[in-house]
């Protein structure tokens, strides 16, 4: 169950609510237009070992992050090895399937922009049985090679860290370098303590990967830990406080695209 903070912010969990199941895929809808978001959605996808249903993306960008598990991704006819800490960009119209290598499931956070606006418990991707052929994937892969499209995934270890003014760092996984013009995906590190309250000129979702602390929205707050998922409307003053002894790591995805370092002080709220 979500904990609602002021101004439309809320905190939920990767496995909040009842999932929809299709084949070996379980899907939890956490954030979307049905929960008050404007453009962004956030879902948890959990694939049990074996072959997944074939997934066909609609007219939106879909940005994935592998939280746990190992798999082979078949994207438009091309195969890519997936492991934890991998960011993936699925273009509009992408054709996707996975072959999950056990024994543990593949756990993925998926964010789409613009949110299709489908009810949070209804179908959110066209899904077909696992044995269904994905169609003209070879020609799609050939076309992608001819267009010299960027590689559609990046591992955290491949991304250069960027430092902020308050000793935090972040690494961008998905942005225009992977062909994603609308959305930015990053992993950020917050040392123990609390930075000044601030806000962004973008709509954002977060998932806590490691560490414990408090999510602040103005003066309202909620505890957070591994698996906590957070929705932040554009322009809402907030702060993540790390109350642990070590670093707090979080996954962030925001729309429109930009830099995770771009933020404005709480004293600017209501301006511009």
Steps between C-alpha positions, in 0.01 A plus 500: 500500500634843405589766756377834367697816570411861420465632147432168330825329608474144625710203605411143403692173448621291207247227581208711624156364418395199295698427183362419157644173370564401137705184451812525715462879535350670804436872473431757773376845396624761748488846340303636206230740395254299708702583813542870419810502280503723192739335255698227675410151616685242709448124503672199650556210261601165645579215260527146637767271348426392145377671183283808539197604297578714197457868589418772247551858618253768393555862412712584802857479626549217748808515725596190701746440782601149609489481880568125535542188291658404169343461161545519127306785343374456145435853374392543138673174414830578673616322815650679799617355834331663799634517854426716804574874465419506128294783351304428179324727252203354310400723210136550399387188316780281640448122494632332813535154655719360775657166584556507874780286639402365843476436777392854598249716311602803298382813686462813289378855562325635189413866438303619198457849354249611405290277724244323278228591748377142529342402831771390743357148521432456129728386219789739448686323220370264238605156620493174305591146604870425534504272194369774267752616242583868532437574133754659265764544766790424267401784267443729798847420632648553154330837470630602841855410396464691173391808691796459734266526800675522839545191712175476699646417843771605742641350819563718804870413496529645148362842599723778628410639844413869522541689828253752645574794729397311816726194459237292327567322173287362221552290188269543201411172328227593253475831314555633148821298475283188481254674269255598776412867451209533745610322818812481718586201722776516762630342818590742777695470824404696813745499792372505860316822581244728341552750221299823475141474383469555125280437198538413133344625179419142406273216615692222673478150645756343733573147622723443802762235418709503818486678836233646727373847568206737475320650202400861567240700307489842663434408866336163434716188502507121469770239578674345200720195447593249229205456264328828593367680191425873498302731272590871487292743293675775310584799720432329836747583778657183638813340642635149556668466839748217556480386863731202461871464568583430133400635162143493375464399134193582296373457148349813346302554179364837394314681222582719315860389456787700648767483768444341844707787641247762382305613804363818654499607865183490706505881519437510123178299525220678319738701281539475126 
